[in-house]
Amino acid sequence: TVNNNLFHEQAVTVVAGPADSITFTVLPASMTAGVGEDLVITVYDGFGNIADNYTGTVEVINSDGAITEPLPHVFTSGQYTFVDGAYFETTGPQTIRVQDTVNNNLFHEQAVTVVAGPPTSITFTALPASMTAGVGQDLAVTVYDEFGNIADNYTGTVEVINSDGAVTEPLPHVFTSGQYIFADGAYIETTGPQPIRV
C-alpha cells in the first residue's frame, strides 16, 4: 500500500453464470387480432449479464387456442427473436408466455387485451322465409372481423335497403360497436319476393 510500483496483475475473461431469468420486450397492452408482434427474448444470469453461454430450449405458450405457436428454439446465445411470436386471433384477455422446456421456473409472461381486426363481414339474424305485409321484424346486425370476432371497434355507418318501394327505410345507423338492432327494420307492405339488404 506504500510502494505502488510493487504489484502484479492479470486480465481474465468473465463469462455469464447459469441462466437465472428470461424476459422479452414489453408488448403493447392492446393488440389487434391477426397482427403479430416480435418476441425479443433475452436470458440473464443472476447478476444481470446476458447469458451468452445459455444453450437451453425455449418455447412460446399462447393462451389463444385458435393459433399455432412457433416452434421451440434451441439457444446458442442469450438472445433470440421469435418473429411475430406474439400473435392472436381471438379477442379478449390473452396471455403470452416463454419458458425453458426443461426448467419451468425459467419463464416470463405478459397479459394483453386483443381487439378485433378490420371488419370483413356483416350479417343479420335470419328472417322467416315468409313474412306478413305490414308486420315488421327486427334486424339484429353484427359486424365481424376475418377471424369471426365481433368488431366492437367498428364505427362505420350501416343502412337498410328494402326492395319494397312502398315503405320508408329506417335511418342509417352510425355504429359505436359491432352490433345494432334496427327495430322493425325488415318491414314490407307489398307481396311477392322482397330482398332485404344491409
N, C-alpha and C positions, 0 to 999 in steps of 0.2 A: 504493500500500500504506500510505501515511501518512494521506491525506485520504480518508476513506470516503464523503464527500459527492460526490466526483468519480467518477461511474460512469455507465454506460449498460447497459440490459438489454432483452431481448426474449423474449417467450414463443413457443415453437414447439410444434407438434403432431408427435409422433414416431409413425410407423406401423411396423408389423412389417416385418422384412426378408423375403426369399424363404423359402418353406417349406423347412424343413430336416429335420423329423421328424414322424411321425404316431404316435399312440397310441390305445388305447381303455381304458376302465375294466377293471380286472382281473376276469377271470371266475373263478367257483369252480373249484377243482381237479377236482371231480367234478360232473358234470351228469347229469340224468335224461333219457333218451330221450323226445322229444315235449314237453319243457318248455324253451321258449326263454328267452334272456337278452338284454336290450338291449345293443347295442354303442354306447357313447357315444364318438364319435370326436373327437379334438382334434388340430389341426395347429399346429405351433410353428415359429418361425423359429430361427436359430442361437443366439439369446440367451434362449430360453425364453419369448418372448412368443407369445401366441396369434396365429396368422397370419390376422387378420380379413380381409385382402385376398386370401386364397387362393381361387382360382376353378377349381381342378382337379377332376377326376372321380375318385371313389374307389369301388372295387369290393370286395365281400366274397368271399373264396375259402374254400370249406369242403371239408375232406377227405372228408366223407361223401357218397358218390355217390348216396345214396338220396334226397337232398333237393334242392329248387330254391332257389338262392341269391337273396337280394334283388336288385332292380335297382340298378345303379350310381347314385351320387348326384353331381350337379354342385354343388359347394360355392359358396355366396355369402358365407360367412364361415369362420371357422376351426373351427367345431364343427357336428356333426350327430349325430343318434341314429338308428341303424338299429333300429327296434323289433323285438324278437325276432330280431335279426340273427345271433345265435349260437344255432343250432337244429340238433339232431342226432336221428337216428332209429336209428342203428346203434351198438351197444355197442362198447367197447374204446377204445384211444387214438385221439384225433381232434385235428385242428388247425384253428384259425380264423385267417385272415389278412386284413388290409385293406391295400390298396395303391393308389397313384395309377396310373391306367390308362396314362399316358404315361411317367412316371418310376418304373420298377420298383424303384429304390433307395429310394423313399419308401414304406416299408411297416412294418407291425408285426404280429406273430403270437403266438399262445399255444397251447400244447398243453393238452388237458384229457382226462380219462377219463370216458367216457359209460357209465352204468349203466342197466340195464333199467328200464322203466316198470312200472306196476302190472300184476299178472298178469291176463290176459284169456282164456286158453285153456289146456287141459290135454289131453294126448294120451298114448297108449302105443303101442309098436310093434305093428304088425298081427299078430294071431294067425292061425294057419292056419284055413281055413274049416271044417275037420273036425279034431276033437281026440279022443283016445282016453281013455275013462274011466280015471281013476287015474294019468294021465301029465300032470304039470304043465308049464306054460310060464311062463317069466319074463315079468313085466310091467315093461318099461322105461318109466317115466313121465317126461314132460318138461312143464314149465310154461313158457308163453311170454307175453310182453307183446304189445301190439297191433301191434307192428312186426315180429313174428317173432323177436325176440331171446329167447334162453333167460333166464328170470327168475332169475338167480343170487342175487338178494336175496330170493327168496320164502321165507317162514318159516311158511307155513300147514301144516295137518295134512291128509293125504290118506288116505282109506280105500278099500278094495276091497269092492265089493258084488257078491256072487255070487248068481245066481238059484237055484243048486242048494242046497236046504235040507239036503242030506245032508252038506255039508262045513263045516268051520270056516274062516272067512275069516282072512287074515293080520291082525296087529295094525295099526292106523293108524300112519302114519309122520309125524313132525314134520320137515319139510324144513329143511335148512340151505343148500340151493342149489336150483337149478331142475330137478334130475334125481335120480331114485332108482329102484332096481330092486327090485321085490318078487319075491324068488326063488320060483319056482313059484306066483306069485300068481294065475295062471289055472289052477285045479285043479278038475276036475269029476268026479263019480262017477256021475251019473245021465244016461242017454242022452236024446237029443232036443235041441231048440233050447234053448240056455242063454246068456243075455247076461251079459257081464262089464262092470262099471262102476267107474270110479274118480272 
